[in-house]
Amino acid sequence: MRESHDPTAPLSEYRVTEAAMRPASKKRRCFYCFEPVGGYHRETCVLIERKVRMSVTIDYETAVPDHWSAEDIDWHRNGSTWCASNVLYELDRQYNNDGGPCLCGHAKFSYIEDVGEPYLSER
């Protein structure tokens, strides 16, 4: 992450365009950092993004054959042809297809590393 002496100072490389405005607003400025169209986004503007690598761990209950050992379960999920995307269906079934699960209290997210440079994402 770039270091700055004044996080409220506009950044010269990220010009504010009309895409940063909200359609319902007549104010010609960035909806987030309030800099005018034609000016420059502030360093703290949420439209200046970077790519990062994340890890997620989800704790949930599911059914497996009774005779499987912990090693069998680990192999089935990590070493066989079982598709990891199947977990989405398991979670959906667990919540009775009621619009999807809320993973709050079940998921833990961890930052791993930066994988990209800052860029402007007005759209």
Number of C-alpha atoms within 10 A of each C-alpha: 8 6 7 10 6 10 12 13 13 18 16 11 10 18 17 24 18 15 14 23 21 14 9 6 9 8 14 17 22 25 17 15 19 18 20 19 18 14 17 20 30 24 20 16 19 14 22 15 15 14 12 12 11 11 10 9 10 13 10 12 9 10 6 11 8 6 7 11 11 9 9 14 13 12 13 15 15 12 10 9 9 12 10 9 8 11 15 12 12 16 18 16 14 15 13 11 12 9 8 14 15 11 12 8 8 11 12 12 10 10 10 10 11 13 10 12 11 14 13 16 13 15 7
